[in-house]
């Protein structure tokens, strides 16, 4: 619906003041916004002022034809929103400049109005307010799209870096090492969750985001990760050992028991070795039936040594061949060893009567010849379990 001649006349009085209004917005009004003062002067004087000037002129054009929908009329707003997103300006600050710019324009219209212009002023304010949702929507949509694209690019770059670090493919002095503060010692973490039923991809992604948030919050920085549905690998880009309660916080965030194996790397070049050791530590804790928690090499030093392959490995692993087709016996053995051979604790963990545990252990001793009551037999049983699990 066309505006009245009085409204168009009132808007025309602001036409000569377009440049002044743009400068007032960029150099006075917006200075009140938190964070705006820190912007570079050239951004304020050139880009912000030009955008404000464009917005005022766009409004004045709409006064002549309020219902016209010109394709691309928000193009400059979108371009500037993408720039601000790339520069890291907070979205709230960007949207506040648009809202405050509308207020400055309204105030200018009010100042230009004289007696008898009340109805015309109401028409112009109505037009100004009707235009705001489209402008704000275009700006917010473009900003969020750009931030999403930048975040996806950064995430892909991080994943590529982590894979390269773990595979030993990132050369010393690479620019990304300095960018992600990987110029000195680091810690490699391998995360594992207990087996769960298949999940929807959306649920998996949600859990991985929560795990990432816990890791970032714990170490006070964006942590490099390669997370998957059943765990993943983490590179902490500073010499900051993981706190003992990290698995607890990860478990709470994910809703699943989480075990963490941590190994220190003296330099970026040592990260592949640290990752392999941490992976092996995690495997050993599972094979030995240790409960989820934070595990270091020192915690499983004997088991780690016993699981190393040599010329006798196949002979040791074969000791458990007689019970290989009886998974309940292998599970009882593993649980019994992880509970320091306490028959009652083993029975409770397995939901069995202690006498049932005794019977199963007796069968294992009879069929394999491994005497669990002796230190030698215990060491053989641990080594056999670890070597068989490695084969599988």
Buried (B, 14 or more C-beta within 10 A) or exposed (E): EEBEEBBBBBBEBBEEBBEEBBBBBBBEBBEEBEEBEEBEEEBBEEBBBBBBBBBBBBBBBBBEEBEEEEEEBBEBBBEBBBBBBEEEBEBEBBBBBBEBBBEBBBEBBEEBBEEEBEEBBEBBBEBBEEBEEEBBEBBBEBBEBBBEEBEEEEEEEBBEBBEBBBEBEBEEEBEBBEEBEBBEBBBBBBBBBEEBEEEEEEEBEEBBEBBBEBBEEBBEBBBBBBBEBEBBBBBBBBEBEBEEEBBBBBBEBBEBBBBBBBBBBEEBEBBBBBBBBBBBBBBBBBBBBBEBBBBBBEBBEEBBEBBEEEEEBEEBBBBBEBBEEBEEBBBBBBBBBBBEBBBEBBBBBBEBEBEBBBEBBEBBBEBBEBEBEEEEBBBBBBBBBBBBBBEE
